[in-house]
Amino acid sequence: METTGVTDPGSAILNAMSARSSQISPQRLLIVMPTWLGDCVMAGPTLRALRRLFEQAHISALIKANMRPVLEGCPWIDRILTIRPRRKGRSDQRRRGPLRLARRLAAGRFDTVVLLPNSFRTAMMVSLAGIPRRIGYDREGRGFMLTDRLLPPRDQHGFTPIPAIDYYLGIARYLGAEHPDPAMALAVSEHEQCEADQLLARAGIVAGGPPLVLLNVGASKPEKCWPPQRFAQLADHLAQKHRAVVALTGSPREMQILSSVQRQASSPPINLASFGLTLSSLKAVIRGASLLVTNDTGPRHLAAAAGTPVVSLFGPTDPAWTRIDFALERQIVAADQTMKGIRFEQVAAAADELLRGAAVKD
């Protein structure tokens, strides 16, 4: 078992790379993807780096079924495997799920697996699958199940904040990638673009019309959400000052907060969730938008990967963990670490700046 101490995943892993890692090239490589949307997008540069490093290998990516659209059209993998959702009403599902998935992976005859998530469960799953070489960070007490253990940096307070892009690329550097490109990219298939075009047509949004500004008002936790009344105020501002078409993005389970923004706006924005927005169509919609204003959540990373200007709002979360170095992003971080601490004037000014830049570019 190999253990590599890491002080900076951006460079130290390469300096400490073992002779074994530089000599062995996988023939059938499995990459286990992260759980969350933004993390999956930030894993893209690592997929690209591993493809360039192992050009002849067959590369598969394992991802949750609801995140599969993130990888659709990705040129760096040969196959997408999905983790199927648990069936309702099956009391034994939690116990049998990892075993069933391990059997599926064993049938893939993978010789190497790269674990991007830190979870104990993923390490157990690939160990049960009998994959000979298992590479990942030694977190969550799972080190004994890894053949190649990477140690993330720590200080007296715990793990040191590292941007997820660099964290994942640390594994690629460990395996031999030199100066991997950290830029994110978003692949949109013809089918996904067609789905988005049909969605926008149903919503009455005409291609080639006024600038389309998207407001992503939800998040995984309520404390990460900017107040609906301020999003409503911003929607009115953008419609009046820029004559923009303002639309809301979100999932069906976020319908309550989406409706709240609509009710409080003088010029109600279009709720794309009510027209059947999916992750597949969201990719293309964001790519074609002039601006996205979002809480700290996955669509932020989709926008950056697509090259769409984005205003990102941070309250209780530390931007250091998800730094993306995107020139067309404006981050607004609440001084009091609450979303209420972000003023409307701050967000409006950032949006105005980016929209003026987009207008000059056009």
ABEGO torsion letter per residue (X at the ends): XBBBBBABAAAAAAAABBAAAAABBBABBBBBBBABAAAAAAAAAAAAAAAAABAABBBBBBBBAAAAAAABGBAABABBBBBBBBBBGBAAAAAAAAAAAAAAAAAAGBABBBBABABAAAAAAAAAAGBABBBBBBBGGAAAABABBBBBBBBAAEBBBBBAAAAAAAAAAAAGBBGBBABBBBBBBAAAAAAAAAAAAAAGBBBGBBBBBBBBABBABAAABBBAAAAAAAAAAAAAAAGBBBBBBEBAAAAAAAAAAAAABABBBBBAAAAGBBAAAAAAAAAABABBBBBBBAAAAAAAAAGBBBBBBBBABBAAAABAGBAABBBBBBAAGBAAABBAAAAAAAAAAAAAAAAAAX
